[in-house]
Amino acid sequence: MIQVRLRNHFPARPDSTPFTLDAAFQTSAGVTALFGPSGAGKTVTLDCIAGFIRPAEGRVVMGETVLFDAAAGVNLPPRARQCGYVFQNYALFPHRTLRENLEFAAERLPSLERRRRVNAILESFRLEEVAGRHPHELSGGQKQRCSIARALLAAPRLLLLDEPAQGLDHALRLDLYGALRQVRADFSTPILLVTHDLDECFELAGEMLILDRGRVLQSGSPRTILDNPASIDVARLLGRYNLLPVQIKALDPARDSSLLRFGEFDLAGPYFRGRFIGDNVTLFIRPEQLTARPRDGRPGPNQVPATLERAGDRPESVRLEFSNGIVVTAPRADFERNRHNKEWVVEFPAPWLRVL
């Protein structure tokens, strides 16, 4: 288990604004994703754990080993922390071949053991055929796999990955995900992964931490957080919802029901524990949970009339953007049959309605 509590203030500089890191969390085995926008403090957090930045306050403990404790004056140097760090720019030695980069990481091992370990990890990461090439002769995916393999050769107790898929095209990204899943299956090393890609969290992570402006806003499994964001801030950071202002008009705990007012229209929903009639709240619902059809007469229950402003193509669906701020993800075939319609109704399924 890794326990982290960090606090550090970074003052304003000519080319940067002030920033305060004030984060506390713990992780266990498997992959934990640090998710958040640029400037949230994700890489700074990794640097503090690795020992590249000394925070003013806090504590970092890995298992029974204290890596950093500001109050006790403990601050192990990076080389003593047993953290493997994979940087965004790969940090491979340009004058060494791929094999030589890996051998450097295992230089403390006896010659025969070093060769055995390097050969095994070249095979594990499917790099045997390019082992004699220099970094400039490798693809982005091969460089990244080499960086991860090199970090693992040192037998770290924790692997830190700073946006490992950045700059990779879709095919190389999928290849990298496969390599990381293999790492997760073959090695017991916990992984702390920095990303701003929610799909990457679902691909790789068992747990995720939502980080913004230096603070952890929510933690849990990716699915739990997506289904139940803790706040409007978290919902906005995830970027996967319609966020609509509504007022609670009725609540009935006995029938597990509620009535929400959105503009001029009423929406029936489930009972919202802890809320009161008259509360102004935010309704959140994902675009794929809504349905849209051409308008034909008066709207039915839980339907809201809307004028289509834009239709954006997706590989297997269409993103429909309406005048009242509603976004719907519709099956392509359904939209193609009605693409010339401008006036639609959007249906809000009662079981999917949630408020913040």
Steps between C-alpha positions, in 0.01 A plus 500: 500500500617855421383778730551856379438836664657800330484874545714751316453855373655602171518882486424707194780543248529715187367218282270318748223565751516391865395143574438304820518121516296367790425134430452189712425147378600137524528229238553125504588233243402539136468818296384829650436790262561863592241669279463872448551792262834655410638693795307296758819386675523144367864503389603706803347228718708233325813714537439536874454123539813429295706749702564756226304766692514542876160623628480735796269268692377142483594136503556225242501139621542190282417186693700531822757737350477873561622675185425849621386655827534876528437506875755226574760631255495185285564552128645203314678591175333386175745213446409353841122515455473202263259681270509435127411819313390507135512858375290659226806538275620138555844617633687235299873547437516605133855365445412152631303226328178375648681198647773724644236723660356194673842367601577833666201455730628153600870588527518396867413140413764238415568481126315172432199598712491843335493344155231251602278772650542730201421223252192401699361851515573561130287194427229601746467844340537370142815703437746227389496606134589863576747442787792624289339827397560842651207703642469722190441184295207383715129582484338688786341178626833314492671782690229495764514122540878524535463769768260284701717190457808694616316623809389145586852355464601687815230303692324810635251480784286763324470593131419863415368567149461861384245502214656198327260515201556867423574560133421144391251434222204272559673180390812567706286600797319165488836324473624685809184410693564136419856528629384664823234235553779243460706686762203496732458125451869399516636734767376577850629859478234761586460761226409867539393632160455867406241567230238749386324234291197339665496213249856420607385476862236245400751306287766467769409614849322324781490822699517866401557827682342819368755780544437869435689811613723289721222321690344153480128552440387136486640147497354164403473266205455669159149358465394610849624854442339524155166381637517711817716813471541659841449859386430723202874567479568127458220466244644788297850353513374164375329681211251224424168650613220736421497740796163671511350740759179364652279564803353228718120538491395182686649217705329176603721256693218246529479471121871561444414786268563867436397774258756735349431823314725564199404824331130463428492123524465244779718191526412206723796344675597286800489625858805710592599437859615809689335743257204729563214634293604832348871411482675631190734222391686374194368202309776284353445232239728359231414563132474126428233465771263734314294424191388742230230470234336741256227709658146394417237685699516574871795364703423193709606428861866584570542641151641846425462666157830618353631653178795320345795737452779263403561134422856375542612171348656225710622160374184318612270777623402863458535776759186717493528848651173679575411865562423456870845365581403132479737257330391151386708215362276325246551184292605596148224299332228669707631846413548432129130425463411841646804718425295776331284564808576811705236463773548207737397376841757369747390235749650486850466145643396541864735233645808677358429843646750615766553837663790686659 
